């Protein structure tokens, strides 16, 4: 008997909002209008350096009452709940008891904008939803990519032809996304990630969130 067994896997999930044009048009208009107001909606105390070509909002985006925001909230929480239930084997009754806590915000990125390597240590799950991917640059396919570092930090301490071309999920390469409109990517908050420099002229707009959960008896 011989078999290859995956070990120490990192779960990601992807979901697509069906027919996102109307929702994303409304979100885009709202987000750009709030960005234009400047400091009122900006994150007042970012935890790391933010490039001047990137606008980061305060962390309460899903608390906004606008219909488009609440539609996006419902979609994101639905996908996240499905992921948690399947990975943990939770039934509907237990899922209904879980209290979700979150930080949610938007990014507007223009030419030259990027977001450096980081993770989110005080949350269990994070997500990124694409409102507008911006311009696609044929000769710069890495423009604005969402890039996740491979967490097997010592996996490439010695590279030779026997391990340099392993297929997924065993590859030592990073995991990257050229996001498309309406796409949601969910991932464990501890995974280090970054947004590579964006080279387009149109705005690249995303909504992101960090989540942590409590059962009623846990409080908090």
C-alpha positions, 0 to 999 in steps of 0.5 A: 500500500502507498498513499500521499497524505496531506498534513497541516493543511490551511483552509481557505474558502471562496464564494462569488456573489451572483450578479454583483454589478448592481450591488457593487455599483451601489457600494462603489458610489457610497464608498467613494462618496465617503472617501471624498469626505476625508478624515471623517471616515478614515481609520484614525489609528492604523496599526501599520504604515499605509501608503498615501495612495491607499485610503483605509476606513474606520472599522465599523463598515458593516454597521452602516445602515445603507441597504447595499452594505447590509446586503454585503454583510448578509452575504459575507456572514452567510459564507463565513458561517457555512465555512465554520460549520463545515470545518468544525462539524457544527449543526444549525442549533450551535451555529445560531448560538455563536455570537460574531464580533468583527471589525469591518472596513474598506480600502480604496487603492489608486496607482502605486498603492499597496498594503504591506505584509501583516496578519490579524492576531486578535481574530480567528477568521478574516475575509476580503470582498472585491467591489472593483478589481480596478484595471487589469495590466497585461504586462504586470499580472501581479498588479494589486494581487492579494498575496498570502505567504506560505506558512511553511517557513522552513519548507524551502531551506533546501530546494532541489529538483525533488521538491521544487515543483510539487503540486498544490497543496504541497507547493512552497509557493505563495497563494495569490489572487487577482480578485474579480468583482463579487469574489469573497476570499475567507482565510484564517486570520493568522496567515500573513498576507499583503496587497502588491503594488497596484498599477492601474488608473481606476480605483481598486476597491475592497471590503475586509473584515476580521471576526472572532466568536463567543458562545453565550456562556463565554460573554465578551 
